[in-house]
């Protein structure tokens, strides 16, 4: 049997991050001693990271110790992928791991490789290369079957791309033959393949194309793979790499003719780039004399009916060339080209429904229901009702039955985390406190001094608690930290900030009831929780509630009464124009738009710590280099449901990047914004303008929802949104065709007058350009349709001047028609 000192020696080696000492202990121990030490090592690995720098130093030692003591592949795999241990795998070097596996001579290295490959994260290519290298080493060591999951294939692409010589790496890799077809089987690999390479054509895709140029089998896999992936469809960003690869492969006519059915289907694709790629391939087949007339006619009918002018023009040119080559088909071709283009129907005005936030829902019924909802929260349900009802229930049961709460929470602390990042760290820290009935947790000791019962939380402290996250969802992180301290030090029976509605709104009458209960029972609310409650109140209160609030005598009650009796503290919005000065880069996170408009916020006087932190926004002279993304948009608006201008100002750099840098994600915030209250100022106007011009159709749809909701409330200044949109489009940073598509959706939904006002305002800066931006005529045509449907009002002089010009261009013709509508 091993001595107790042996395990202590191993513990010290892990705690100090001494990998050599861990390997030495494992070498001296026999197999029975190693297995007996596994429970101790696993317990160390399950500890929450209090100090991330120390945790990173220990990472390699923890991994080596777990692999060196596990009795089975399953035990090792589960331990390595549990909780925060997954983060340590990113920086793991495989050498020491293989060393201990070899000295143990275990038979399950291949099984461990498979288990670890199945748990590789899908991370779009950044940050997990160390974990992939470990799996790669295990696969090579065991000689097991090559993993073909999406994450492993993606990691292989990264490894080939990052090699000093990608060509040599591809030829030498034992995975190349197996994984090339897998590149086209998994739908999430497009971003990895769509990498921006240097001018010298280094990188994975260029090397892959060169490999295909010398190997007909590989080339066939690439061509067929691109076609099959494009046929499955997806977002433009997911397909862009495959269209580029297909173009680089230069598929000749005979090769395209062999897959004419696939290319014909691709012409019908919703993605215009994919359709254009298919048309070029089919045209090559026709020019090689291998495309039947019936097929060509079918393709032409599809292409001519598409809305994209470039595709219609390309098909028209192709047909005219065919008519010269095949005069016997000239009459049929003339008939195809003579078919009138369908005219879009005028939209019909309709009443817009005012967004009504749903009730939050009843409190959780008991500890069992709390455990169920907490499991959902830990598994990824971050809806406002789930988050807020769980927090309220934890506070309630900590005060009423701490033992029952601890029994419910403890089993969930070791559950796998699907919710990563700063917010998850604060949540698990708070749950760790909730699960301790007696004693003080280490985490609580560190946070104790940050929250003073007498002075509350200060802005500097709040900034520290929010960590690296800048989004408004990090308000929840600060609240979780306050809970982690106060649950043990100063428990209260209920939270003040629990909203009454799913958008975060808290009715003043309900907060009054809670404060009256606190006064009767003789306790004061927590500082941060109480300020969050105030920021969630509607902007207008029932006079009876105001009168009742004046009778409160506690410090919190007096603050509540002053809040209801005075004006709502709003910051001052300051428009800022940013201009790029940095050198252009091939890397998307270094790119900047030539011009961007954002909003800075000057906080109101006498703002509390939370309001001061949230309502202070400074903006520099250059656009943000790394836009990030809007994480949990429903939590952003739930933090400030009565201050939509603040929410919009906070999100503007990200929303702008969706349009001027062609990023995506986050547009859903605009749909949530429609359920909020508060002033609509330049931040909201700009947010909508950028949202309507977003590259992603999903983001534009969300912007349309926000536009419709705000229009229904009567708070929207459509002309202001149009001016921002038009000026940015005139400057070349927004694409007019995207805006037209989104605005047409809004008009079809009934917001005809709003779209007319917005479109006319947007046209003012566009029609004064020497050369019109693409799709300006489409915007003018949309204004005409809306003007016919709702009655056009007075036109700005810029549009009137355009209508008076000579010529018969479509833009001028539409301007004349719009002027005629205004003169009725």
C-alpha positions in Angstrom: 0.0 0.0 0.0 1.1 3.6 -0.6 2.0 5.9 2.2 -0.1 9.0 2.8 3.0 11.1 2.0 3.0 9.8 -1.5 -0.4 11.4 -2.3 0.6 14.6 -0.7 3.7 14.7 -2.9 1.5 14.3 -6.0 -0.9 17.0 -4.7 2.0 19.4 -4.2 3.3 18.7 -7.7 -0.1 19.4 -9.2 -0.7 22.5 -7.2 2.7 24.0 -8.2 2.3 22.9 -11.8 5.4 20.8 -11.7 4.9 18.4 -14.6 8.2 16.7 -14.2 7.4 15.9 -10.6 4.0 14.5 -11.5 5.6 12.2 -14.2 8.3 11.2 -11.6 5.7 10.2 -9.1 3.8 8.2 -11.6 7.0 6.5 -12.7 7.8 5.4 -9.1 4.3 4.3 -8.3 2.8 1.0 -9.2 -0.5 0.6 -11.0 -2.4 0.1 -7.8 -1.1 3.2 -6.3 -1.8 5.2 -9.4 -5.4 4.1 -9.6 -5.9 4.8 -5.8 -4.7 8.4 -6.3 -7.2 9.1 -9.0 -10.0 10.3 -6.6 -7.6 12.8 -5.1 -6.4 14.1 -8.4 -10.0 14.3 -9.7 -11.0 16.3 -6.6 -8.3 18.8 -7.3 -9.4 19.1 -11.0 -13.0 19.8 -9.9 -12.1 22.8 -7.9 -13.3 26.1 -9.3 -10.5 28.4 -10.6 -10.1 31.2 -8.0 -7.0 32.5 -9.7 -6.9 32.0 -13.5 -3.1 32.6 -13.7 -2.5 29.9 -11.1 -5.0 27.6 -12.8 -3.2 28.0 -16.1 0.2 27.1 -14.5 -1.4 24.0 -13.1 -3.2 23.0 -16.3 -0.6 20.6 -17.8 0.1 19.0 -14.4 -3.6 18.3 -13.9 -4.0 16.7 -17.3 -1.0 14.5 -16.9 -2.0 13.4 -13.4 -5.6 12.5 -14.5 -4.4 10.5 -17.4 -1.7 8.9 -15.3 -4.1 7.7 -12.6 -7.3 6.9 -14.5 -8.2 3.2 -14.6 -10.2 3.4 -17.8 -10.4 5.6 -20.9 -13.9 6.6 -19.9 -12.8 7.8 -16.5 -10.0 9.8 -18.0 -12.2 11.3 -20.7 -14.9 12.3 -18.3 -12.5 13.9 -15.9 -10.6 15.8 -18.6 -13.9 17.2 -20.1 -15.6 18.1 -16.8 -16.3 21.8 -16.0 -13.3 24.1 -16.2 -10.9 21.3 -17.0 -11.9 21.6 -20.7 -10.3 25.1 -20.7 -7.0 23.7 -19.6 -6.9 21.3 -22.5 -6.4 24.2 -24.9 -2.8 24.7 -23.7 -1.9 21.0 -23.1 1.3 19.7 -24.6 0.8 16.0 -25.6 4.4 14.9 -24.9 4.1 14.3 -21.1 0.6 12.7 -21.6 2.0 10.2 -24.1 5.0 9.6 -21.7 2.8 8.5 -18.8 0.5 6.4 -21.1 3.6 4.6 -22.5 5.0 3.9 -19.1 1.7 2.5 -17.9 1.2 0.4 -21.1 -2.6 0.8 -20.9 -4.6 -0.9 -23.7 -7.1 2.0 -24.0 -5.2 4.8 -25.7 -7.3 4.4 -28.9 -10.5 4.5 -26.9 -9.4 7.6 -25.1 -8.5 9.2 -28.5 -12.1 8.5 -29.7 -13.7 9.8 -26.6 -11.6 13.0 -26.7 -12.3 13.5 -30.4 -16.0 13.2 -29.7 -15.8 16.0 -27.1 -13.7 18.5 -29.2 -15.4 21.9 -29.1 -16.8 23.4 -32.3 -15.1 26.8 -31.9 -14.8 28.1 -35.5 -11.1 27.6 -35.4 -9.7 29.8 -32.6 -8.3 28.9 -29.2 -8.5 25.1 -29.0 -5.5 24.0 -31.0 -3.9 22.5 -28.0 -6.8 20.1 -27.4 -6.8 19.1 -31.0 -3.0 18.4 -30.8 -3.6 16.1 -27.9 -6.2 14.1 -29.7 -4.0 14.0 -32.8 -1.2 12.6 -30.7 -3.5 10.0 -29.1 -4.7 8.9 -32.6 -1.2 8.5 -34.0 0.0 6.8 -30.8 -2.8 4.2 -30.9 -3.2 3.7 -34.6 -6.9 3.9 -34.2 -9.4 4.9 -36.9 -9.1 8.5 -37.9 -11.9 10.5 -36.3 -14.2 12.2 -38.8 -16.3 14.5 -36.6 -16.7 18.1 -37.5 -14.5 19.4 -34.7 -11.6 17.0 -35.5 -11.8 17.9 -39.2 -11.8 21.6 -38.4 -8.7 21.2 -36.1 -6.9 19.3 -38.9 -7.6 22.2 -41.3 -6.2 24.6 -38.7 -3.1 22.5 -38.2 -2.5 22.3 -42.0 -3.0 26.0 -42.4 -0.7 26.9 -39.6 2.1 24.6 -40.7 5.3 26.3 -42.0 4.7 24.6 -45.4 1.1 23.7 -46.0 1.9 21.8 -49.1 4.3 19.5 -47.3 2.0 19.2 -44.4 -0.9 18.0 -46.6 1.2 15.5 -48.4 2.7 14.1 -45.1 -0.5 14.0 -43.1 -1.9 10.5 -42.5 -5.4 12.1 -42.4 -5.5 13.8 -45.8 -7.2 11.0 -47.8 -9.8 10.4 -45.2 -10.6 14.0 -44.2 -10.8 15.8 -47.6 -14.3 14.3 -48.2 -15.3 15.2 -44.7 -14.6 18.9 -45.4 -17.8 18.9 -47.5 -19.8 16.6 -45.3 -20.0 18.9 -42.2 -21.9 22.2 -42.6 -20.0 24.3 -40.1 -16.5 24.3 -41.7 -17.0 27.2 -44.1 -15.5 29.9 -41.8 -12.3 27.8 -41.5 -12.0 27.4 -45.2 -12.9 31.1 -45.9 -9.6 32.2 -44.4 -8.0 35.4 -45.8 -4.5 34.5 -47.1 -1.5 36.6 -47.8 -0.7 37.7 -51.4 1.9 34.9 -51.8 -1.0 32.3 -51.8 0.2 30.5 -48.7 -2.4 28.7 -46.6 -4.6 25.6 -46.5 -7.0 26.1 -49.5 -4.3 27.2 -52.0 -2.2 24.1 -50.9 -5.3 22.0 -51.3 -5.9 23.3 -54.8 -2.3 22.6 -55.7 -2.6 19.1 -54.4 -5.7 18.6 -56.6 -3.9 20.0 -59.6 -1.5 17.1 -59.4 -4.0 14.4 -58.3 -7.1 13.7 -60.4 -8.7 11.8 -57.5 -8.3 14.7 -55.1 -9.5 17.2 -57.7 -12.6 15.2 -58.3 -13.3 15.1 -54.5 -13.0 18.9 -54.4 -15.3 19.6 -57.3 -18.0 17.1 -56.2 -17.6 18.2 -52.6 -18.2 21.8 -53.4 -21.3 21.0 -55.4 -22.8 18.8 -52.7 -22.1 21.4 -50.0 -23.7 24.2 -52.1 -26.7 22.0 -52.8 -27.4 21.7 -49.1 -27.5 25.5 -48.8 -26.9 27.7 -45.8 -26.0 31.2 -44.8 -23.8 33.1 -47.3 -20.9 33.1 -44.8 -21.1 29.3 -44.6 -21.1 28.9 -48.4 -18.6 31.6 -49.5 -15.5 29.4 -49.2 -17.1 26.7 -51.4 -18.1 29.1 -54.1 -14.5 30.5 -54.1 -13.0 27.0 -54.2 -15.3 26.0 -57.1 -14.3 29.1 -59.0 -10.6 28.4 -58.4 -11.0 24.8 -59.7 -12.2 26.2 -63.1 -14.6 23.4 -63.9 -14.4 22.8 -67.7 -17.5 22.4 -69.8 -17.4 18.5 -70.1 -17.1 18.2 -66.4 -20.0 20.6 -65.8 -22.1 18.8 -68.4 -21.8 15.6 -66.3 -23.5 17.3 -63.4 -26.0 19.4 -65.2 -28.9 18.5 -62.9 -27.0 19.7 -59.8 -26.0 23.0 -61.4 -29.6 23.6 -62.6 -30.8 23.1 -59.0 -28.2 25.6 -57.8 -29.4 28.2 -60.2 -32.6 28.2 -58.1 -30.6 28.8 -54.9 -31.6 31.7 -52.7 -27.9 32.7 -52.6 -27.1 34.8 -55.6 -23.4 34.0 -55.6 -24.1 30.3 -55.7 -26.6 30.8 -58.6 -24.0 32.8 -60.5 -21.4 30.1 -60.0 -23.9 27.5 -61.3 -24.7 29.7 -64.3 -21.1 30.0 -65.3 -20.6 26.3 -65.1 -23.7 25.6 -67.3 -22.6 28.2 -69.8 -19.3 26.5 -70.1 -21.1 23.2 -70.8 -23.2 25.0 -73.5 -20.2 26.5 -75.1 -18.6 23.0 -75.3 -21.7 21.9 -77.2 -22.9 19.6 -74.4 -26.0 21.3 -73.1 -29.4 20.3 -74.5 -31.7 23.1 -75.7 -34.5 22.0 -73.3 -32.1 22.2 -70.4 -30.8 25.6 -71.5 -34.4 26.9 -71.8 -35.3 25.7 -68.3 -32.2 27.3 -66.9 -32.9 30.5 -68.7 -36.5 30.7 -67.4 -35.2 30.2 -63.8 -32.4 32.8 -64.2 -34.6 35.4 -65.9 -37.1 35.2 -63.1 -34.5 35.9 -60.4 -34.6 39.4 -58.7 -30.8 40.0 -59.1 -30.1 42.3 -62.1 -26.6 40.9 -62.6 -27.9 37.4 -63.0 -30.7 38.5 -65.4 -28.1 40.4 -67.4 -25.7 37.5 -67.6 -28.5 35.1 -68.7 -29.6 37.7 -71.3 -26.1 38.0 -72.7 -25.8 34.2 -72.8 -29.1 33.8 -74.7 -28.1 36.4 -77.3 -24.9 34.5 -77.9 -26.8 31.3 -78.3 -29.2 33.0 -80.8 -26.2 33.9 -83.0 -24.8 30.4 -82.8 -28.1 28.6 -83.2 -30.3 30.8 -85.5 -32.9 28.0 -85.5 -33.6 28.9 -81.8 -33.7 32.7 -82.3 -37.5 33.0 -82.2 -37.8 31.0 -79.0 -35.0 33.0 -77.4 -36.7 36.3 -78.5 -39.9 35.0 -76.8 -37.9 34.3 -73.6 -36.4 37.7 -73.5 -39.7 39.5 -74.4 -41.6 38.2 -71.4 -42.4 41.2 -69.2 -40.7 41.5 -65.8 -43.4 41.0 -63.1 -44.2 44.3 -61.3 -44.2 44.2 -57.5 -47.7 44.8 -56.0 -48.3 47.9 -53.9 -48.2 47.2 -50.2 -51.4 47.5 -48.1 -51.4 49.7 -45.0 -52.4 47.9 -41.8 -52.5 48.6 -38.1 -49.3 47.6 -36.4 -49.7 45.7 -33.1 -48.0 47.4 -30.1 -45.5 45.0 -28.5 -46.8 43.8 -25.2 -44.2 42.1 -22.9 -45.4 38.8 -21.5 -45.7 38.3 -17.7 -42.6 36.8 -16.0 -44.6 33.9 -14.7 -45.3 32.7 -11.2 -42.5 32.0 -8.7 -41.1 28.6 -8.6 -43.2 26.3 -6.5 -40.6 24.6 -4.4 -37.0 23.3 -4.1 -37.6 20.5 -6.6 -38.9 22.9 -9.2 -36.0 25.2 -8.5 -33.6 22.3 -9.2 -35.3 21.5 -12.5 -35.2 25.2 -13.6 -31.6 25.5 -12.4 -30.6 22.5 -14.5 -32.2 24.1 -17.5 -30.3 27.3 -16.8 -26.9 25.5 -16.5 -27.7 23.6 -19.7 -28.1 26.9 -21.6 -31.6 28.4 -21.1 -30.8 32.0 -20.5 -34.3 33.4 -21.0 -35.2 36.2 -18.6 -38.0 34.1 -16.9 -35.7 31.2 -16.2 -32.8 33.4 -15.0 -34.9 35.7 -12.8 -37.1 33.0 -11.3 -34.1 30.9 -10.4 -32.3 33.7 -8.7 -35.5 34.7 -6.8 -36.0 31.1 -5.6 -32.4 30.7 -4.4 -32.7 33.9 -2.3 -36.1 32.7 -0.9 -35.0 29.2 0.0 -31.6 30.4 1.5 -33.6 32.4 4.0 -36.4 29.8 4.6 -34.7 26.4 4.3 -30.9 26.7 3.6 -30.5 22.9 4.1 -33.0 22.0 1.5 -31.5 24.6 -0.9 -28.0 23.1 -0.4 -29.2 19.6 -1.1 -30.8 20.7 -4.3 -27.9 22.8 -5.6 -24.9 20.6 -4.7 -25.6 17.8 -7.2 -25.7 20.4 -10.0 -22.3 22.0 -9.2 -20.4 19.2 -11.0 -22.7 19.2 -14.0 -21.1 19.8 -17.4 -21.2 23.5 -18.3 -22.7 24.5 -21.6 -22.7 28.2 -20.7 -19.2 29.5 -20.8 -17.5 32.8 -20.0 -17.5 35.4 -17.3 -21.2 35.1 -16.7 -21.0 31.4 -16.1 -18.1 31.8 -13.8 -20.1 34.2 -11.6 -23.1 31.9 -11.7 -21.2 28.9 -10.5 -19.5 31.0 -7.8 -22.9 32.1 -6.5 -24.2 28.5 -6.6 -21.1 27.3 -4.6 -22.1 29.7 -1.9 -25.7 28.7 -2.0 -24.7 25.1 -1.5 -22.7 25.8 1.7 -24.9 25.7 4.8 -22.2 26.4 7.4 -18.9 28.1 7.1 -17.6 30.7 4.6 -16.4 29.8 1.1 -13.1 31.0 -0.2 -14.9 32.9 -2.9 -17.0 34.8 -0.4 -13.9 35.8 1.6 -12.5 37.5 -1.5 -15.7 39.3 -2.4 -16.6 40.3 1.2 -14.7 43.6 1.1 -16.2 44.6 -2.3 -19.7 44.9 -0.8 -20.1 47.1 2.2 -23.4 47.0 4.0 -23.2 50.7 4.8 -22.1 52.1 1.5 -23.2 49.6 -1.1 -21.2 48.9 -4.2 -19.0 51.6 -5.8 -18.6 52.2 -9.6 -15.0 51.0 -9.5 -16.0 47.8 -7.8 -18.8 47.3 -10.3 -16.4 47.7 -13.2 -14.2 45.0 -11.6 -17.1 42.7 -11.1 -18.2 43.0 -14.7 -14.8 41.6 -15.7 -13.8 41.7 -19.4 -17.3 41.7 -20.7 -18.6 45.0 -21.9 -22.2 44.0 -22.8 -25.1 44.9 -20.6 -25.7 41.2 -19.9 -22.7 41.6 -17.5 -25.0 43.5 -15.1 -26.2 40.0 -14.2 -22.6 39.0 -13.5 -22.3 41.8 -10.9 -25.7 40.9 -9.4 -24.5 37.3 -9.0 -21.4 38.4 -7.2 -23.5 40.4 -4.8 -25.6 37.3 -4.2 -22.4 35.3 -3.6 -21.5 37.6 -0.7 -24.9 38.5 0.8 -26.5 35.0 0.8 -24.2 34.2 3.7 -23.5 37.6 5.3 -26.9 39.3 5.0 -29.6 37.0 3.6 -32.9 38.5 2.7 -36.2 36.7 2.0 -36.7 38.2 -1.5 -35.0 40.1 -4.2 -36.2 43.6 -5.1 -35.1 43.4 -8.8 -37.1 40.4 -9.8 -39.2 41.7 -12.8 -42.9 41.3 -13.3 -42.5 40.9 -17.0 -40.3 38.9 -19.3 -38.7 42.0 -20.9 -37.3 43.0 -17.5 -40.0 45.5 -16.5 -40.9 45.8 -12.8 -44.2 47.3 -11.9 -43.9 50.1 -9.3 -46.8 48.7 -7.3 -44.9 45.4 -6.9 -41.7 47.1 -5.8 -43.8 49.1 -3.3 -45.2 45.9 -1.9 -41.7 44.4 -1.4 -40.4 47.5 0.3 -43.4 47.6 2.6 -42.7 44.0 3.5 -39.0 44.8 4.2 -40.0 47.7 6.5 -42.5 45.5 8.4 -39.9 42.7 8.8 -37.0 45.2 9.6 -34.5 44.5 6.8 -32.9 46.5 4.0 -32.5 45.3 0.4 -29.1 44.7 -1.1 -27.6 47.8 -2.8 -27.0 46.5 -6.3 -30.2 44.5 -6.4 -32.2 47.6 -5.3 -30.7 49.9 -7.9 -31.4 47.3 -10.6 -35.0 47.3 -9.4 -35.2 51.1 -9.8 -33.8 50.9 -13.3 -36.5 48.4 -14.2 -39.4 50.6 -13.2 -41.7 52.0 -15.9 -41.2 55.7 -16.7 -44.7 56.6 -15.4 -46.2 55.5 -12.1 -49.7 55.4 -10.7 -50.3 58.5 -8.5 -51.6 56.2 -5.8 -48.3 54.3 -5.8 -46.4 57.5 -5.6 -48.5 58.6 -2.6 -48.0 55.3 -0.8 -44.2 55.5 -1.5 -44.0 58.8 0.3 -45.2 57.1 3.5 -42.2 54.7 3.5 -39.6 55.4 6.2 -36.7 53.1 5.4 -33.6 54.5 3.5 -34.6 52.3 0.5 -38.2 53.5 0.8 -37.2 57.1 0.7 -35.0 56.5 -2.3 -37.9 54.8 -4.1 -40.2 57.7 -3.3 -37.7 60.2 -4.6 -37.3 58.1 -7.8 -41.0 58.0 -8.5 -41.6 61.7 -7.6 -38.7 63.1 -9.8 -37.8 62.8 -13.4 -36.2 59.6 -14.7 -32.4 60.0 -14.9 -31.5 59.9 -18.6 -28.0 60.4 -20.1 -27.2 62.8 -22.9 -26.7 61.2 -26.3 -23.8 62.5 -28.3 -23.4 61.5 -31.9 -19.8 60.7 -32.9 -18.4 60.1 -36.4 -15.4 57.8 -36.5 -13.0 57.6 -39.4 -10.6 54.7 -40.1 -6.9 55.6 -40.1 -5.3 52.2 -39.6 -3.6 50.3 -42.5 -5.8 47.8 -44.3 -5.3 44.2 -43.2 -6.1 40.7 -44.5 -7.5 39.7 -41.1 -11.2 40.5 -40.5 -10.7 41.5 -36.9 -8.2 44.2 -38.0 -10.5 45.7 -40.7 -12.2 49.0 -40.1 -14.9 50.7 -42.2 -14.0 54.0 -43.8 -16.6 55.8 -41.7 -18.9 54.8 -38.8 -21.4 56.7 -36.7 -21.8 55.8 -33.0 -23.2 57.5 -29.9 -21.4 58.4 -26.7 -23.3 58.9 -23.4 -22.8 61.5 -20.8 -24.4 60.2 -17.5 -27.1 62.1 -15.6 -26.3 63.9 -12.5 -26.6 62.2 -9.1 -26.7 58.7 -10.8 -26.3 55.7 -8.6 -23.3 53.4 -9.1 -25.0 51.0 -11.5 -26.6 53.8 -13.6 -23.3 55.7 -13.7 -21.5 52.7 -15.0 -24.1 51.8 -17.6 -24.8 55.3 -18.8 -21.2 56.4 -19.3 -20.0 55.5 -22.8 -16.9 57.1 -24.4 -16.2 56.7 -28.1 -12.9 57.2 -29.8 -12.1 58.7 -33.2 -11.7 55.4 -34.9 -14.1 52.5 -35.4 -13.8 49.6 -33.0 -11.3 47.1 -34.3 -12.8 44.0 -32.8 -16.6 44.3 -32.7 -17.3 41.2 -30.7 -20.9 40.1 -30.6 -24.1 40.7 -28.7 -24.2 37.9 -26.1 -27.6 37.2 -24.7 -29.5 40.2 -26.1 -32.5 39.5 -24.0 -30.4 40.1 -20.9 -29.2 43.5 -22.3 -32.7 44.8 -22.6 -33.8 43.2 -19.3 -31.2 45.2 -17.5 -32.6 48.5 -18.8 -36.1 48.0 -20.0 -36.9 51.7 -19.7 -33.8 53.0 -21.3 -33.7 51.8 -24.9 -31.4 54.6 -26.0 -28.7 53.4 -23.5 -29.1 49.8 -24.8 -28.8 50.9 -28.4 -25.8 53.1 -27.7 -24.0 50.2 -25.9 -24.7 47.9 -28.9 -24.0 50.3 -31.8 -20.4 49.2 -32.6 -21.5 45.6 -32.9 -24.7 46.4 -34.9 -22.6 48.6 -37.2 -20.1 45.9 -37.9 -23.0 43.6 -39.1 -23.5 46.1 -41.9 -20.2 47.8 -42.6 -17.9 44.8 -41.9 -20.3 42.1 -43.0 -20.3 40.3 -39.7 -23.4 38.7 -38.3 -25.3 38.1 -35.1 -26.9 40.4 -32.6 -29.7 41.8 -34.7 -32.1 40.1 -32.3 -31.4 42.9 -29.9 -33.4 45.3 -32.1 -36.5 43.1 -31.8 -36.2 43.1 -28.0 -35.7 46.8 -28.1 -39.2 47.3 -29.4 -40.6 46.1 -26.0 -38.6 48.6 -24.1 -39.5 52.1 -23.0 -37.7 55.4 -22.8 -36.6 58.1 -25.3 -35.8 57.2 -28.9 -32.7 59.2 -29.9 -29.8 59.1 -32.2 -28.6 55.7 -30.9 -31.8 54.0 -31.7 -32.0 55.6 -35.1 -28.5 54.5 -36.0 -29.1 51.1 -34.6 -32.1 50.6 -36.8 -30.2 52.0 -39.9 -27.3 49.6 -39.4 -29.7 46.8 -38.7 -31.7 47.3 -41.8 -28.5 47.1 -43.8 -27.0 44.1 -42.1 -25.4 41.4 -44.3 -27.3 38.6 -42.6 -30.9 38.2 -43.6 -31.7 37.0 -40.0 -30.3 40.3 -38.6 -32.3 42.3 -41.1 -35.5 40.5 -40.2 -34.9 41.3 -36.5 -34.3 44.9 -37.4 -37.6 44.9 -39.3 -39.3 43.6 -36.2 -37.8 46.4 -34.1 -38.8 49.0 -36.7 -42.4 47.7 -36.7 -42.6 47.5 -32.9 -41.2 51.0 -32.4 -43.5 52.4 -35.2 -46.5 50.8 -33.4 -45.7 52.7 -30.2 -45.6 56.0 -32.0 -42.1 56.7 -30.7 -40.2 56.2 -34.0 -38.9 59.1 -36.0 -38.8 57.3 -39.4 -37.3 60.3 -41.2 -34.4 60.4 -38.7 -33.7 56.7 -39.4 -33.9 57.4 -43.1 -31.4 60.3 -43.0 -28.9 58.2 -41.1 -29.3 55.3 -43.6 -29.1 57.5 -46.6 -26.0 59.4 -45.5 -24.1 56.2 -44.6 -25.2 54.6 -47.9 -24.1 57.7 -49.8 -20.7 57.5 -48.0 -20.4 53.9 -49.3 -20.4 52.1 -46.0 -24.0 50.6 -46.2 -25.4 48.7 -49.2 -28.7 50.1 -50.5 -30.0 46.8 -51.8 -30.0 45.3 -48.3 -32.0 48.2 -47.0 -34.5 48.0 -49.8 -35.1 44.3 -49.1 -35.7 44.9 -45.4 -37.9 48.0 -46.0 -40.0 46.1 -48.4 -40.6 43.4 -45.7 -41.7 46.2 -43.4 -44.1 47.7 -46.0 -45.6 44.3 -46.7 -46.2 44.0 -42.9 -48.4 47.1 -43.1 -45.9 49.9 -42.1 -46.5 51.6 -45.4 -46.4 55.3 -44.2 -43.4 54.6 -42.1 -41.5 53.1 -45.0 -42.5 56.0 -47.2 -41.1 58.5 -44.8 -37.9 56.6 -44.2 -37.3 55.9 -47.9 -37.8 59.5 -49.0 -35.5 60.8 -46.2 -32.8 58.2 -47.3 -33.1 59.3 -50.9 -32.1 62.9 -50.2 -28.3 62.3 -49.8 -28.3 59.5 -52.4 -29.8 61.4 -55.3 -27.3 64.3 -54.9 -24.4 62.0 -55.8 -22.7 62.4 -59.2 -23.0 58.6 -59.7 -26.0 56.8 -58.1 -25.2 54.0 -55.7 -26.5 50.6 -56.8 -30.1 49.9 -56.0 -31.0 53.6 -55.5 -33.6 53.2 -58.2 -35.0 50.3 -56.3 -35.3 52.4 -53.2 -37.1 55.1 -55.3 -39.4 52.5 -56.7 -40.3 51.3 -53.2 -41.1 54.9 -52.2 -43.4 55.1 -55.3 -45.3 51.9 -54.3 -45.7 53.1 -50.7 -46.7 56.6 -51.9 -49.4 55.1 -54.0 -50.6 53.0 -51.1 -50.7 55.6 -48.4 -50.7 58.9 -50.1 -47.4 60.7 -50.8 -46.7 63.9 -48.9 -44.5 66.8 -49.8 -41.2 65.8 -51.4 -37.8 67.2 -50.4 -36.3 69.6 -53.0 -33.5 67.1 -53.8 -36.0 64.5 -55.1 -38.0 67.2 -57.0 -34.8 68.4 -58.7 -34.0 64.9 -59.8 -37.4 64.5 -61.3 -36.8 67.7 -63.4 -33.7 66.3 -65.0 -33.6 65.2 -68.5 -33.0 61.6 -69.6 -35.0 58.4 -69.3 -33.0 56.4 -66.7 -35.0 54.3 -64.3 -34.0 56.5 -61.3 -35.2 59.7 -63.0 -38.4 58.0 -64.2 -39.3 56.8 -60.8 -38.5 60.2 -59.3 -41.0 61.7 -61.8 -43.6 59.2 -60.8 -43.0 60.0 -57.1 -43.4 63.7 -57.9 -46.6 63.1 -59.7 -48.0 61.3 -56.7 -47.1 64.2 -54.5 -49.0 66.6 -56.8 -52.3 64.7 -56.6 
